[in-house]
Amino acid sequence: MILIGYARVSTINQNEDRQIQELIKYGVEEKRIYIDKQSGKDFHRPSYMKMLKRLKKGDVLVVKSIDRLGRNYREIQEEWRIITHKRNADIVVLDMPLLDTTRSKDLLGTFIADLVLQLLSFVAENERMKSFHKKKRRGYCRRKKERCKIRQTANSETR
């Protein structure tokens, strides 16, 4: 069993150190931590793709939280299925002990993990959409203020 870590931040300006420290604290070797600095809206991320190719049967993927894996409801669930069923690897989500496939592999444990995964992947995508709309509103307000300033400047020059 090899522990493999995955960390993700949304932009190059964000710092992934806290995630990396948590993964190392759990027992993941630093050389086995894959890091992406881009949005979690989909899974087309270079380090994620590399990590997925190297993930073997019996390995354990460790992530700090489900939203670090991704922020797309359907894709999170699909990737979870690929990792746990096609790759026959396990997943440990550090901040959600119910999402630890190394434990409770019986029907009830699987049912609870699936239920929690659905809920948290919904929350992750919902947070991404809220952030997107908030940024969009800020941009709209900024553009509107700039148009008003341009009009005011144009009006004062014509007087």
N, C-alpha and C positions, 0 to 999 in steps of 0.2 A: 504494500500500500504506500503510494507516494502522495504527499500533500502538495497540491498546486494552488497557488493563490491568484486571485484576480482583483485588481483595483481599477476604478474608473473615476475620473472627474470630468466635468462637462466642457471645460475650457483649458487652454494652456496656462492661463493665469492662476488657476486653482491649484492647491497643494494636496497631493495624495499621501503625504507622510503619515498622517494619523491612521489611514487605512492600512498602510504598509506595516506600521508598528503593531497594529492589532493582529495582522496575519502572522507576523514573526512571533509575537507573544503566544499565538495558538500552536506554533511549531512548524510553520512553513519556512523553508529555507529561502533566503532573499533571492537566490539565483533562480528560484522556481515561482517567482511572482511576476505576473504579466500585467502591464499597465497601459491603459489607453487614456488619452486626454481628448475626449470628444463626446458629443451628445449620446445619450442612451436611447434615442428614439428608435434605433434599429440595431441589429447585431453585425453590421458591416464595418467592423473595427479591426485594424490590423493585428493588434496583440491578442484580441479575443479569438480571432480566426486561427492564429498560430497556436494558442493555448488549446483550442478545441481539437486541432489536428493531433496534438501530442498527448491528449487525455486518453488513457488506456483503461481497460477493464480493471477494477479494483482500486483505481486512483480516487482521491477525494479532492474535489474542487471546494476551496474555501473562499467565501466573500464576506465582507463586513456586513452588508445589508442587501436586501433584494433589489433596491433601487440602484445599487452600484453595478449589478448585473445588467440591468436595463430598465427602460421606462415605457415599454410598449406591452400592454396587457397580453395580447395574443402571442407575441413573439417570446415573452418571458416564459410562458407556459410551454410553447413549442421547444425552446432551447432546453428547458428543464427535462422534457420528455426525451429529447435527443441524448442529453448527458446521462440520464438515469436508465433509459431503456436501450438505446442503440449503442452507446459507449459502455454501458454497464459500470458506470462510475457513480460515486456518491457525491452529494452536495451538502456542505455545512454553511448555514447562514448564521454568522456569529451573534448578531443582535436579535435573533429569533430562534430559540432552541427547538421550537416545533418544526422548523424547516431544517432538520438534520436527518438525512436519509441513511446515516450509518446506524441509527437507532430505530426501533419500532418498525420493522419491516412487515409486520402483520397487517391484516386488512384494516383494522381500526387506525393504526398508526399512519398507514398510507392515506386513508380517507381524511384524517385530520390534517396531514401535511398538504394534501391537495386543496382542501378547503382554505387553509391559511395562505397558501400560495396564490389562489385566486383572489382572495381579499387584498393581499399586499401588492400584487401586480396591478390590480385595479387602482389602488391608492397611488402607486408609483406613476402610472400613466396620468392619472388625474392631476397630480402635482406638476407634472411636466406641462400639461395643457394650461393650468393656471398660470404658471411661469411664462409660457409663451404668450398668452393673452395679456398679461401684465406688461411684458416688454413691448408688445404691439401697441397697447394704449399709450405707454410712455413715448414711443416713437411718434405716434399720431399727435399727441399733445405738443411735443417738441417741434414737429413740422408746422403745426398750426401757429405756435408762438412765433416761429421764424417768418411765416407768411404775414402775420400781423405786423412784425417789426419792419419788413420790407415795404408793406403798404404805408405804414406811418412815415417811413423815411421818404418814400416817393411823394406822399402828400405834402410833407414839409418842404421838399425841394421845389415843388410846383408853386408854392406861395410866394 
